[in-house]
Amino acid sequence: MVNLKKLSEEVYQNKVKHNFNTTNIEMEFCLAYGELGEAYIAYLKQKEDLGEELADVAIYLLEISHMLNVDLEKEILHKIDKNSKRVYKENSKGVLVKEEELKTEV
């Protein structure tokens, strides 16, 4: 299994090495959003570099998690486990929603 904490450190050190931003979190989120857009365009146009664009998105997430001191691997595993235990049901409009959201539906 890949060690995301180690990858996160490598990605961060590459930013430091090249004097890229390591402090402006807002900018990093914007850049990550831009990379996601590029990945979507690559998907729509069936470009061969789709995988590379998705890798760029993942790299930005690793950078941001390092900058914010978030253990991304731990959080991903936790979220996968949480999602696997959720129950989804159709609401009154036929849309799948989390079961607990049906209780708050108006």
Residue pairs with C-beta under 8 A, 6 or more apart in sequence:
3 73
4 62
4 65
4 72
4 73
4 76
5 71
5 72
5 73
7 62
8 62
8 63
8 65
8 66
8 72
9 66
11 59
11 62
11 63
11 66
12 22
12 62
12 63
12 66
12 67
15 21
15 22
15 63
16 22
21 27
21 28
22 67
23 67
25 64
25 67
25 68
28 60
28 63
28 64
28 67
29 64
31 60
32 57
32 60
32 61
32 64
35 53
35 56
35 57
35 60
36 57
38 53
38 56
39 50
39 53
39 54
39 56
39 57
41 47
42 49
42 50
42 53
43 50
47 53
61 72
62 72
64 70
65 71
65 72
65 75
86 98
86 99
87 98
87 99
88 96
88 97
88 98
88 99
89 96
89 97
89 99
89 102
90 96
90 97
91 97
91 101
91 102
91 105
92 105
97 105
